[in-house]
């Protein structure tokens, strides 16, 4: 039997990825990162905050072949996440509601994506034979947005999220590193143009210089889900106004490429969060992406939002 060509294998893998439930799929070659200097400077400046795992495995992030000498191609996939229930336009959140970013809704995306990647791997082995594989979903030293851009899934926007012309940015990424020589897709061009809406809308000014760089230490998503200690006084007014207790979607909501996805901000009762004990927290967060925030963080965030609600309700 004549071995399948790179073009044939790429087409087969994309078909199997769609059948496995992925909304987006593309293929990139394994090559050194174009952003090594920018990444190293960002970490050196401490803009990753307390996410110390980003300091590790830098050599591997910059070139996957440093860890996997056999790596030749990366299959990049995207999976749209829950849109939630549309909120009333032009109205502040209800006084007792703490907002929650969409990507944290539903089952933990790491588990959902991981299951689909395992299904895809099994289908590929059945169709293409034995192969070497390593899968990722926001869980290891891999520059997934750069690879997804090279695979044609979108471009890295000024808010540093991957943006697709039709799907916007409400999707999560996964990767499959392979030892197969596949036909790669063309990188997606950047379509942000002169738009600065995300940078201008960020309440804490986390998007620096008009775009393409985010100081995590100022990002509400980071502050609510990753930062363990007290939140600096300078950020409290903006966080009260934003109203989030877990994550933040503001820079995505204002993006023109998300127009097809009406703003939706599911929330949680601030009063209930403040009344939680450890068992309540465990029951409410089990199997969810927002479990990264421990009980004391949820209640810290809820107190910030509650102080805003109290002021709004004051005569």
Secondary structure, 3 states (H helix, E strand, C coil): CCCCCHHHHHHHHHHHHHHCCCCEEEEEECCCCCCHHHHHHHHHCCCCCCCHHHHCCHHHHHCHHHCCCCCCEEEEEEEECCCCCECCCCCCCCCCEEEECHHHCCCCHHHHHHHHHHHHHHHHHHHHCCCCEEEECCCCCCCHHHHHHHCCCCEECCCCCEEECCCECCEEEEEEEECCCCCCCCCCCCCCCCCCHHHHHCCCCCEHHHCCCECHHHCHHHHHHCCCCCCCHHHHHHHHHHCEEECCCHHHHCCHHHCCCCCECCEEEHHHHHHCCHHHHHHHHCCCHHHHCCHHHHHHHHHHHHHHHHHHHCC
